[in-house]
């Protein structure tokens, strides 16, 4: 399964599932990243962290460590 941190700029993916537990998983879900949601990767910072995404019509920056917990299709 592919994770969000491996997706290239300009690609759109769909969330398959969230890994992790407790507060970290809750924080990711609170940002609007839930199963079935489409995510467009807008930019990745020069050193790879953070990633800038478009989720549910708004822009979101997420750390690579958090993006690693999001499995995508």
Buried (B, 14 or more C-beta within 10 A) or exposed (E): EEBBBEBEEEEEBEBBEBEBEEEBBEEBEEBBBBEEBEBBBBEBEEEEBBBBBBBEEEEBEBEBEBBBBBBBE
